[in-house]
Amino acid sequence: MTYTYRDATAVLGPLAAVADPHGYDLCARHSSQVVPPRGWEVIRLAPQMQPVGPTQDELAALAQSVRERGRRPSGGYPDSVAVSGSRHGHLRLVPGP
């Protein structure tokens, strides 16, 4: 959502690609509940907002990073941190208190 006081207008549209001091990213629920000040006009550029999940590229990148993390010999813990428990591949079972 962006707004201009001079034009008394609020514009609701897709998420911003760059930071704007007069712009706000709203979820679908909140964008549908926007109530402008009296006398203001609201322009909705995306009347039907669709929820977006992770893309195939994002899921593949996540899986690859987990695979790479599992191949690290040290387990990724600094030498100063003592961790007890049994190891299963790249996962570590930490016993309860």
N, CA, C and O atoms as CSV, one atom per row, in Angstrom:
chain,resi,resn,atom,element,x,y,z
A,1,MET,N,N,0.849,-1.158,0.000
A,1,MET,CA,C,0.000,0.000,0.000
A,1,MET,C,C,0.901,1.229,0.000
A,1,MET,O,O,1.844,1.334,0.784
A,2,THR,N,N,0.589,2.137,-0.886
A,2,THR,CA,C,1.242,3.432,-0.888
A,2,THR,C,C,0.158,4.495,-0.786
A,2,THR,O,O,-1.012,4.232,-1.065
A,3,TYR,N,N,0.550,5.673,-0.393
A,3,TYR,CA,C,-0.450,6.730,-0.231
A,3,TYR,C,C,0.166,8.085,-0.539
A,3,TYR,O,O,1.379,8.270,-0.439
A,4,THR,N,N,-0.686,9.025,-0.914
A,4,THR,CA,C,-0.252,10.409,-1.102
A,4,THR,C,C,-1.261,11.318,-0.420
A,4,THR,O,O,-2.456,11.266,-0.711
A,5,TYR,N,N,-0.775,12.141,0.480
A,5,TYR,CA,C,-1.649,13.077,1.190
A,5,TYR,C,C,-2.224,14.123,0.231
A,5,TYR,O,O,-3.398,14.483,0.324
A,6,ARG,N,N,-1.389,14.603,-0.686
A,6,ARG,CA,C,-1.816,15.661,-1.595
A,6,ARG,C,C,-3.040,15.241,-2.416
A,6,ARG,O,O,-3.957,16.038,-2.618
A,7,ASP,N,N,-3.054,13.984,-2.891
A,7,ASP,CA,C,-4.168,13.493,-3.704
A,7,ASP,C,C,-5.240,12.793,-2.882
A,7,ASP,O,O,-6.268,12.389,-3.426
A,8,ALA,N,N,-5.015,12.643,-1.567
A,8,ALA,CA,C,-5.932,11.914,-0.684
A,8,ALA,C,C,-6.267,10.558,-1.284
A,8,ALA,O,O,-7.434,10.191,-1.420
A,9,THR,N,N,-5.211,9.815,-1.644
A,9,THR,CA,C,-5.374,8.529,-2.320
A,9,THR,C,C,-4.462,7.479,-1.702
A,9,THR,O,O,-3.300,7.744,-1.397
A,10,ALA,N,N,-5.012,6.281,-1.522
A,10,ALA,CA,C,-4.233,5.115,-1.115
A,10,ALA,C,C,-4.317,4.101,-2.250
A,10,ALA,O,O,-5.397,3.848,-2.783
A,11,VAL,N,N,-3.179,3.523,-2.619
A,11,VAL,CA,C,-3.137,2.556,-3.704
A,11,VAL,C,C,-2.692,1.221,-3.139
A,11,VAL,O,O,-1.638,1.124,-2.511
A,12,LEU,N,N,-3.505,0.181,-3.367
A,12,LEU,CA,C,-3.178,-1.179,-2.955
A,12,LEU,C,C,-2.812,-1.971,-4.191
A,12,LEU,O,O,-3.580,-2.025,-5.151
A,13,GLY,N,N,-1.633,-2.590,-4.171
A,13,GLY,CA,C,-1.180,-3.354,-5.320
A,13,GLY,C,C,-0.242,-4.458,-4.899
A,13,GLY,O,O,-0.233,-4.856,-3.734
A,14,PRO,N,N,0.550,-4.962,-5.834
A,14,PRO,CA,C,1.485,-6.042,-5.517
A,14,PRO,C,C,2.565,-5.586,-4.532
A,14,PRO,O,O,2.748,-4.389,-4.315
A,15,LEU,N,N,3.276,-6.547,-3.939
A,15,LEU,CA,C,4.342,-6.232,-2.989
A,15,LEU,C,C,5.412,-5.386,-3.656
A,15,LEU,O,O,5.689,-5.537,-4.846
A,16,ALA,N,N,6.002,-4.506,-2.885
A,16,ALA,CA,C,7.017,-3.595,-3.404
A,16,ALA,C,C,8.325,-4.326,-3.671
A,16,ALA,O,O,8.712,-5.223,-2.922
A,17,ALA,N,N,9.000,-3.934,-4.743
A,17,ALA,CA,C,10.298,-4.521,-5.068
A,17,ALA,C,C,11.436,-3.770,-4.375
A,17,ALA,O,O,12.513,-4.328,-4.166
A,18,VAL,N,N,11.197,-2.507,-4.020
A,18,VAL,CA,C,12.199,-1.690,-3.337
A,18,VAL,C,C,11.549,-0.998,-2.139
A,18,VAL,O,O,10.330,-0.839,-2.082
A,19,ALA,N,N,12.373,-0.595,-1.199
A,19,ALA,CA,C,11.864,0.083,-0.005
A,19,ALA,C,C,11.332,1.468,-0.371
A,19,ALA,O,O,11.931,2.189,-1.168
A,20,ASP,N,N,10.198,1.822,0.227
A,20,ASP,CA,C,9.576,3.125,0.002
A,20,ASP,C,C,9.094,3.624,1.355
A,20,ASP,O,O,8.344,2.918,2.029
A,21,PRO,N,N,9.500,4.819,1.774
A,21,PRO,CA,C,9.096,5.297,3.100
A,21,PRO,C,C,7.589,5.518,3.231
A,21,PRO,O,O,7.065,5.588,4.342
A,22,HIS,N,N,6.894,5.627,2.097
A,22,HIS,CA,C,5.442,5.812,2.141
A,22,HIS,C,C,4.713,4.555,1.696
A,22,HIS,O,O,3.537,4.622,1.337
A,23,GLY,N,N,5.377,3.423,1.711
A,23,GLY,CA,C,4.767,2.173,1.273
A,23,GLY,C,C,4.826,1.117,2.351
A,23,GLY,O,O,5.764,1.074,3.148
A,24,TYR,N,N,3.820,0.270,2.370
A,24,TYR,CA,C,3.735,-0.803,3.359
A,24,TYR,C,C,3.340,-2.088,2.661
A,24,TYR,O,O,2.451,-2.078,1.809
A,25,ASP,N,N,3.989,-3.204,3.008
A,25,ASP,CA,C,3.605,-4.512,2.501
A,25,ASP,C,C,2.562,-5.085,3.455
A,25,ASP,O,O,2.811,-5.226,4.653
A,26,LEU,N,N,1.405,-5.412,2.916
A,26,LEU,CA,C,0.310,-5.942,3.719
A,26,LEU,C,C,-0.021,-7.355,3.275
A,26,LEU,O,O,0.097,-7.683,2.094
A,27,CYS,N,N,-0.434,-8.192,4.217
A,27,CYS,CA,C,-0.917,-9.524,3.860
A,27,CYS,C,C,-2.306,-9.377,3.234
A,27,CYS,O,O,-2.908,-8.304,3.294
A,28,ALA,N,N,-2.806,-10.450,2.638
A,28,ALA,CA,C,-4.100,-10.406,1.954
A,28,ALA,C,C,-5.217,-10.006,2.909
A,28,ALA,O,O,-6.099,-9.226,2.547
A,29,ARG,N,N,-5.182,-10.535,4.124
A,29,ARG,CA,C,-6.241,-10.229,5.094
A,29,ARG,C,C,-6.284,-8.739,5.416
A,29,ARG,O,O,-7.349,-8.122,5.396
A,30,HIS,N,N,-5.125,-8.170,5.712
A,30,HIS,CA,C,-5.086,-6.759,6.091
A,30,HIS,C,C,-5.337,-5.835,4.902
A,30,HIS,O,O,-5.938,-4.773,5.067
A,31,SER,N,N,-4.887,-6.220,3.710
A,31,SER,CA,C,-5.147,-5.357,2.551
A,31,SER,C,C,-6.632,-5.315,2.220
A,31,SER,O,O,-7.123,-4.311,1.703
A,32,SER,N,N,-7.350,-6.394,2.510
A,32,SER,CA,C,-8.798,-6.386,2.248
A,32,SER,C,C,-9.564,-5.597,3.308
A,32,SER,O,O,-10.730,-5.261,3.099
A,33,GLN,N,N,-8.930,-5.299,4.435
A,33,GLN,CA,C,-9.601,-4.588,5.532
A,33,GLN,C,C,-9.190,-3.118,5.627
A,33,GLN,O,O,-9.565,-2.435,6.580
A,34,VAL,N,N,-8.425,-2.625,4.653
A,34,VAL,CA,C,-7.982,-1.228,4.696
A,34,VAL,C,C,-9.184,-0.296,4.617
A,34,VAL,O,O,-10.017,-0.411,3.718
A,35,VAL,N,N,-9.262,0.625,5.567
A,35,VAL,CA,C,-10.305,1.653,5.576
A,35,VAL,C,C,-9.584,2.997,5.539
A,35,VAL,O,O,-8.904,3.364,6.498
A,36,PRO,N,N,-9.729,3.731,4.439
A,36,PRO,CA,C,-9.013,5.003,4.318
A,36,PRO,C,C,-9.682,6.090,5.153
A,36,PRO,O,O,-10.825,5.933,5.582
A,37,PRO,N,N,-8.984,7.169,5.378
A,37,PRO,CA,C,-9.603,8.305,6.076
A,37,PRO,C,C,-10.796,8.831,5.261
A,37,PRO,O,O,-10.868,8.643,4.047
A,38,ARG,N,N,-11.695,9.469,5.936
A,38,ARG,CA,C,-12.887,10.030,5.278
A,38,ARG,C,C,-12.460,10.975,4.154
A,38,ARG,O,O,-11.612,11.847,4.344
A,39,GLY,N,N,-13.060,10.783,2.991
A,39,GLY,CA,C,-12.762,11.626,1.844
A,39,GLY,C,C,-11.632,11.111,0.966
A,39,GLY,O,O,-11.390,11.670,-0.104
A,40,TRP,N,N,-10.939,10.068,1.385
A,40,TRP,CA,C,-9.852,9.511,0.595
A,40,TRP,C,C,-10.398,8.492,-0.396
A,40,TRP,O,O,-11.455,7.900,-0.181
A,41,GLU,N,N,-9.656,8.299,-1.486
A,41,GLU,CA,C,-9.988,7.294,-2.491
A,41,GLU,C,C,-9.010,6.127,-2.346
A,41,GLU,O,O,-7.824,6.338,-2.095
A,42,VAL,N,N,-9.509,4.895,-2.503
A,42,VAL,CA,C,-8.651,3.714,-2.487
A,42,VAL,C,C,-8.668,3.107,-3.881
A,42,VAL,O,O,-9.734,2.826,-4.430
A,43,ILE,N,N,-7.501,2.909,-4.445
A,43,ILE,CA,C,-7.368,2.269,-5.752
A,43,ILE,C,C,-6.744,0.901,-5.519
A,43,ILE,O,O,-5.658,0.798,-4.949
A,44,ARG,N,N,-7.427,-0.145,-5.957
A,44,ARG,CA,C,-6.929,-1.515,-5.794
A,44,ARG,C,C,-6.434,-2.020,-7.146
A,44,ARG,O,O,-7.231,-2.266,-8.052
A,45,LEU,N,N,-5.116,-2.173,-7.278
A,45,LEU,CA,C,-4.518,-2.632,-8.533
A,45,LEU,C,C,-4.552,-4.146,-8.667
A,45,LEU,O,O,-4.540,-4.662,-9.785
A,46,ALA,N,N,-4.593,-4.854,-7.576
A,46,ALA,CA,C,-4.640,-6.320,-7.587
A,46,ALA,C,C,-5.844,-6.749,-6.759
A,46,ALA,O,O,-5.682,-7.082,-5.585
A,47,PRO,N,N,-7.045,-6.753,-7.331
A,47,PRO,CA,C,-8.238,-7.033,-6.540
A,47,PRO,C,C,-8.271,-8.437,-5.946
A,47,PRO,O,O,-8.851,-8.631,-4.878
A,48,GLN,N,N,-7.673,-9.408,-6.601
A,48,GLN,CA,C,-7.703,-10.782,-6.106
A,48,GLN,C,C,-6.284,-11.204,-5.751
A,48,GLN,O,O,-5.524,-11.609,-6.631
A,49,MET,N,N,-5.920,-11.115,-4.487
A,49,MET,CA,C,-4.567,-11.484,-4.080
A,49,MET,C,C,-4.508,-12.993,-3.890
A,49,MET,O,O,-5.359,-13.581,-3.223
A,50,GLN,N,N,-3.500,-13.608,-4.480
A,50,GLN,CA,C,-3.314,-15.052,-4.402
A,50,GLN,C,C,-2.144,-15.368,-3.483
A,50,GLN,O,O,-1.079,-14.762,-3.608
A,51,PRO,N,N,-2.330,-16.326,-2.544
A,51,PRO,CA,C,-1.197,-16.713,-1.705
A,51,PRO,C,C,-0.117,-17.387,-2.560
A,51,PRO,O,O,-0.424,-18.167,-3.461
A,52,VAL,N,N,1.130,-17.080,-2.268
A,52,VAL,CA,C,2.243,-17.614,-3.039
A,52,VAL,C,C,3.089,-18.488,-2.129
A,52,VAL,O,O,3.479,-18.074,-1.037
A,53,GLY,N,N,3.365,-19.686,-2.585
A,53,GLY,CA,C,4.214,-20.601,-1.825
A,53,GLY,C,C,5.629,-20.563,-2.366
A,53,GLY,O,O,5.929,-19.767,-3.257
A,54,PRO,N,N,6.502,-21.405,-1.845
A,54,PRO,CA,C,7.876,-21.443,-2.329
A,54,PRO,C,C,7.931,-21.976,-3.757
A,54,PRO,O,O,7.141,-22.843,-4.130
A,55,THR,N,N,8.867,-21.457,-4.554
A,55,THR,CA,C,9.044,-21.918,-5.932
A,55,THR,C,C,9.903,-23.173,-5.941
A,55,THR,O,O,10.524,-23.521,-4.936
A,56,GLN,N,N,9.934,-23.843,-7.077
A,56,GLN,CA,C,10.775,-25.035,-7.210
A,56,GLN,C,C,12.239,-24.679,-7.001
A,56,GLN,O,O,12.984,-25.456,-6.405
A,57,ASP,N,N,12.662,-23.508,-7.485
A,57,ASP,CA,C,14.050,-23.081,-7.310
A,57,ASP,C,C,14.388,-22.888,-5.837
A,57,ASP,O,O,15.470,-23.272,-5.392
A,58,GLU,N,N,13.470,-22.294,-5.078
A,58,GLU,CA,C,13.705,-22.079,-3.646
A,58,GLU,C,C,13.783,-23.405,-2.896
A,58,GLU,O,O,14.628,-23.572,-2.017
A,59,LEU,N,N,12.908,-24.347,-3.239
A,59,LEU,CA,C,12.938,-25.664,-2.592
A,59,LEU,C,C,14.212,-26.420,-2.938
A,59,LEU,O,O,14.803,-27.073,-2.078
A,60,ALA,N,N,14.641,-26.333,-4.201
A,60,ALA,CA,C,15.881,-27.000,-4.615
A,60,ALA,C,C,17.082,-26.388,-3.897
A,60,ALA,O,O,17.979,-27.117,-3.475
A,61,ALA,N,N,17.114,-25.059,-3.752
A,61,ALA,CA,C,18.219,-24.400,-3.052
A,61,ALA,C,C,18.248,-24.806,-1.584
A,61,ALA,O,O,19.323,-25.013,-1.020
A,62,LEU,N,N,17.087,-24.920,-0.967
A,62,LEU,CA,C,17.028,-25.349,0.433
A,62,LEU,C,C,17.538,-26.783,0.581
A,62,LEU,O,O,18.327,-27.074,1.480
A,63,ALA,N,N,17.091,-27.672,-0.297
A,63,ALA,CA,C,17.542,-29.072,-0.238
A,63,ALA,C,C,19.044,-29.158,-0.450
A,63,ALA,O,O,19.723,-29.922,0.236
A,64,GLN,N,N,19.574,-28.381,-1.394
A,64,GLN,CA,C,21.015,-28.391,-1.652
A,64,GLN,C,C,21.793,-27.893,-0.446
A,64,GLN,O,O,22.839,-28.454,-0.118
A,65,SER,N,N,21.309,-26.853,0.222
A,65,SER,CA,C,22.033,-26.330,1.387
A,65,SER,C,C,22.018,-27.335,2.534
A,65,SER,O,O,22.991,-27.432,3.281
A,66,VAL,N,N,20.925,-28.082,2.682
A,66,VAL,CA,C,20.868,-29.116,3.729
A,66,VAL,C,C,21.850,-30.230,3.395
A,66,VAL,O,O,22.544,-30.730,4.280
A,67,ARG,N,N,21.915,-30.627,2.113
A,67,ARG,CA,C,22.874,-31.664,1.709
A,67,ARG,C,C,24.315,-31.220,1.980
A,67,ARG,O,O,25.114,-31.985,2.520
A,68,GLU,N,N,24.643,-29.974,1.600
A,68,GLU,CA,C,25.995,-29.470,1.823
A,68,GLU,C,C,26.315,-29.391,3.301
A,68,GLU,O,O,27.437,-29.696,3.704
A,69,ARG,N,N,25.383,-29.000,4.095
A,69,ARG,CA,C,25.577,-28.897,5.553
A,69,ARG,C,C,25.880,-30.268,6.135
A,69,ARG,O,O,26.696,-30.387,7.050
A,70,GLY,N,N,25.233,-31.304,5.616
A,70,GLY,CA,C,25.460,-32.658,6.098
A,70,GLY,C,C,26.816,-33.211,5.733
A,70,GLY,O,O,27.293,-34.142,6.382
A,71,ARG,N,N,27.452,-32.665,4.712
A,71,ARG,CA,C,28.766,-33.154,4.271
A,71,ARG,C,C,29.910,-32.532,5.046
A,71,ARG,O,O,31.046,-32.984,4.906
A,72,ARG,N,N,29.661,-31.522,5.852
A,72,ARG,CA,C,30.740,-30.867,6.607
A,72,ARG,C,C,31.238,-31.813,7.697
A,72,ARG,O,O,30.438,-32.339,8.471
A,73,PRO,N,N,32.546,-32.032,7.765
A,73,PRO,CA,C,33.085,-32.997,8.722
A,73,PRO,C,C,32.945,-32.571,10.180
A,73,PRO,O,O,32.802,-33.431,11.050
A,74,SER,N,N,32.980,-31.292,10.470
A,74,SER,CA,C,32.978,-30.870,11.872
A,74,SER,C,C,31.586,-30.837,12.473
A,74,SER,O,O,31.444,-30.710,13.690
A,75,GLY,N,N,30.571,-30.945,11.660
A,75,GLY,CA,C,29.217,-30.819,12.178
A,75,GLY,C,C,28.812,-29.373,12.348
A,75,GLY,O,O,27.668,-29.091,12.705
A,76,GLY,N,N,29.731,-28.443,12.098
A,76,GLY,CA,C,29.402,-27.026,12.118
A,76,GLY,C,C,29.427,-26.361,13.482
A,76,GLY,O,O,29.167,-25.162,13.574
A,77,TYR,N,N,29.732,-27.098,14.551
A,77,TYR,CA,C,29.778,-26.486,15.871
A,77,TYR,C,C,31.173,-25.951,16.137
A,77,TYR,O,O,32.155,-26.628,15.833
A,78,PRO,N,N,31.286,-24.753,16.696
A,78,PRO,CA,C,32.606,-24.241,17.063
A,78,PRO,C,C,33.240,-25.145,18.118
A,78,PRO,O,O,32.538,-25.819,18.872
A,79,ASP,N,N,34.586,-25.153,18.167
A,79,ASP,CA,C,35.304,-25.999,19.121
A,79,ASP,C,C,34.952,-25.655,20.564
A,79,ASP,O,O,35.040,-26.516,21.439
A,80,SER,N,N,34.555,-24.415,20.826
A,80,SER,CA,C,34.288,-24.000,22.195
A,80,SER,C,C,32.938,-24.478,22.705
A,80,SER,O,O,32.658,-24.360,23.897
A,81,VAL,N,N,32.081,-25.023,21.813
A,81,VAL,CA,C,30.755,-25.470,22.228
A,81,VAL,C,C,30.769,-26.980,22.376
A,81,VAL,O,O,31.054,-27.703,21.421
A,82,ALA,N,N,30.466,-27.445,23.553
A,82,ALA,CA,C,30.413,-28.888,23.799
A,82,ALA,C,C,28.988,-29.369,23.583
A,82,ALA,O,O,28.055,-28.872,24.213
A,83,VAL,N,N,28.821,-30.350,22.678
A,83,VAL,CA,C,27.490,-30.895,22.382
A,83,VAL,C,C,27.559,-32.385,22.592
A,83,VAL,O,O,28.426,-33.065,22.042
A,84,SER,N,N,26.633,-32.894,23.398
A,84,SER,CA,C,26.611,-34.337,23.617
A,84,SER,C,C,25.406,-34.915,22.905
A,84,SER,O,O,24.473,-34.191,22.559
A,85,GLY,N,N,25.426,-36.220,22.686
A,85,GLY,CA,C,24.303,-36.883,22.035
A,85,GLY,C,C,24.819,-37.778,20.926
A,85,GLY,O,O,26.018,-37.799,20.649
A,86,SER,N,N,23.930,-38.509,20.295
A,86,SER,CA,C,24.343,-39.412,19.224
A,86,SER,C,C,24.138,-38.740,17.869
A,86,SER,O,O,23.229,-37.929,17.689
A,87,ARG,N,N,25.007,-39.098,16.917
A,87,ARG,CA,C,24.932,-38.516,15.563
A,87,ARG,C,C,24.263,-39.489,14.612
A,87,ARG,O,O,24.489,-40.697,14.670
A,88,HIS,N,N,23.429,-38.934,13.730
A,88,HIS,CA,C,22.792,-39.691,12.648
A,88,HIS,C,C,22.972,-38.883,11.381
A,88,HIS,O,O,22.171,-37.996,11.088
A,89,GLY,N,N,24.040,-39.188,10.610
A,89,GLY,CA,C,24.328,-38.393,9.421
A,89,GLY,C,C,24.670,-36.977,9.828
A,89,GLY,O,O,25.574,-36.769,10.638
A,90,HIS,N,N,23.963,-35.997,9.282
A,90,HIS,CA,C,24.230,-34.599,9.610
A,90,HIS,C,C,23.337,-34.103,10.747
A,90,HIS,O,O,23.413,-32.936,11.129
A,91,LEU,N,N,22.486,-34.986,11.292
A,91,LEU,CA,C,21.618,-34.607,12.396
A,91,LEU,C,C,22.214,-35.077,13.708
A,91,LEU,O,O,22.967,-36.050,13.734
A,92,ARG,N,N,21.889,-34.404,14.789
A,92,ARG,CA,C,22.405,-34.779,16.093
A,92,ARG,C,C,21.233,-34.861,17.062
A,92,ARG,O,O,20.439,-33.926,17.165
A,93,LEU,N,N,21.128,-35.968,17.763
A,93,LEU,CA,C,20.107,-36.168,18.768
A,93,LEU,C,C,20.653,-35.656,20.095
A,93,LEU,O,O,21.638,-36.181,20.613
A,94,VAL,N,N,20.014,-34.635,20.636
A,94,VAL,CA,C,20.471,-34.039,21.889
A,94,VAL,C,C,19.542,-34.527,22.993
A,94,VAL,O,O,18.328,-34.332,22.923
A,95,PRO,N,N,20.124,-35.172,24.029
A,95,PRO,CA,C,19.277,-35.687,25.112
A,95,PRO,C,C,18.612,-34.553,25.896
A,95,PRO,O,O,19.160,-33.456,26.010
A,96,GLY,N,N,17.436,-34.834,26.429
A,96,GLY,CA,C,16.699,-33.852,27.212
A,96,GLY,C,C,17.370,-33.590,28.548
A,96,GLY,O,O,18.312,-34.291,28.917
A,97,PRO,N,N,16.894,-32.581,29.283
A,97,PRO,CA,C,17.518,-32.231,30.566
A,97,PRO,C,C,17.359,-33.306,31.613
A,97,PRO,O,O,17.833,-33.148,32.738
